[in-house]
């Protein structure tokens, strides 16, 4: 029969189990707990930053950029694709949409200022660029001054034209349906010239330029910023010569938008041949940004704020291929009321507010929204997986606990002793499976601790059952052995039996004892006790014979045998 585990062995198992739990806690569960804590902290910090910046922003910015976020499409008429207005408008579009993703500026390529004004009056455009000397319709309201344009009059280098009045009867390359045409006539009227005094050539700027290059026109007129690449190409490669425009101060009497300006010496070529060879007086006008008075005030305010506070970013948005336009950005500013054009309420609000950087939310709304749209589902997914894993681990652990309880509650009263040993082995196997699940992260440490309590309880009960079974079996063995000894005493005390009969009966008792010993119904220790009594009885019978039974009894020999039997039974 196997012996129950000693307390020392059980304590050793407990110590090994505690070490296993500590190792798993240090190597597995602590990092997982730290990861969970970091994930929670990240979500809390992200939400805190999000709502913190939203609270700091001005309410109108929040409602405009975050709360409602309607998409505003603004048609922006900016002239021809090769002009400074178009290039600058494209850069403005990029910066505005970067800071205000809900504002979409749709660039419209047009003929020029007059076409832009017509589109605004017709409702085809909400934002336009116009020369300041061209009077817009009643719907237009000023948003910003963009840059200064110069009247640039070029004639063929070998021509005899030296001043504006020499242009009478000459072929002029300028498009009739443009603001440049009106500006040319304003200057011509000052010198008592009319449209009938000229032969205008070209349906657009490109055709007029080609006519100048092929000597089919005598002069070409442009309203362009100084350093314009088209003018530079004409004076350097197509024999163009800049003609001065005098008496600008006098022209201002009728045209307040005119400003006396100069094309500086060397503007188009600084080394020999210097172009122009000297400062050229001319007329300067501003390129204005107008909006329809029906355009949303918040949209105009957002655009005007960008123009006011973000010159560098607008400049950076201009392509390197048109680097000559970058310096024009420095001229962007507040429109003057002296032009007689009312300023849009949105622009007024923008210029009144102090310079502040656009809110973090406004500038990064789309990125933050994208970030949260990715992080939150992933975090929820991870959280759901962890919850499912915990539920699955809890279910697994409950299954192991139920297995332990079933093993512990099995009725083994009628079962042989090896059944208890088998149940003990089953408990060890259940523990091994649970420990493997713990290592594989299929069950949590907390669930494993709950299982371990049930496991310890079951082990203790089965060990008690084994011990009780062993004690019961030992008691049966002792009782059976005492019964056999009692049989020997009875044989020894029998008066009617001969010595031979007594020996035979003792041999039969011995045989039964041997059979029980072979079947493990008595222990080796009980058998040794029986043999001692058996030998004593046999020697007594051999020495005294049947005649001396009473004498033996009188001397106490039989009493000694009976006393040994009584002790064993007890």
KAHUNOR-V873074 format. One record per run of one state. SS is the DSSP state (h for helix, s for strand, l for the rest). FROM is the first residue (numbers start at 1). TO is the last residue. If there is no record, write none. Layout:
SS:FROM:TO / SS:FROM:TO
This chain:
l:1:6 / h:7:56 / l:57:58 / h:59:67 / l:68:71 / s:72:77 / l:78:83 / h:84:99 / l:100:102 / s:103:108 / l:109:112 / h:113:121 / l:122:126 / s:127:131 / l:132:139 / s:140:156 / l:157:163 / h:164:167 / l:168:170 / s:171:173 / l:174:178 / h:179:190 / l:191:194 / h:195:197 / l:198:198 / s:199:201 / l:202:204 / h:205:213 / l:214:218 / s:219:224 / l:225:228 / h:229:237 / l:238:239 / s:240:243 / l:244:247 / h:248:251 / l:252:258 / s:259:263 / l:264:268 / s:269:269 / l:270:274 / s:275:275 / l:276:279 / s:280:292 / l:293:296 / h:297:309 / l:310:310 / h:311:317 / l:318:319 / h:320:331 / l:332:332 / s:333:333 / l:334:336 / h:337:339 / l:340:342 / s:343:343 / l:344:344 / h:345:352 / l:353:359 / h:360:409 / l:410:416 / h:417:439 / l:440:444 / h:445:493 / l:494:498 / h:499:518 / l:519:523 / h:524:544 / l:545:545 / h:546:555 / l:556:556 / h:557:569 / l:570:570
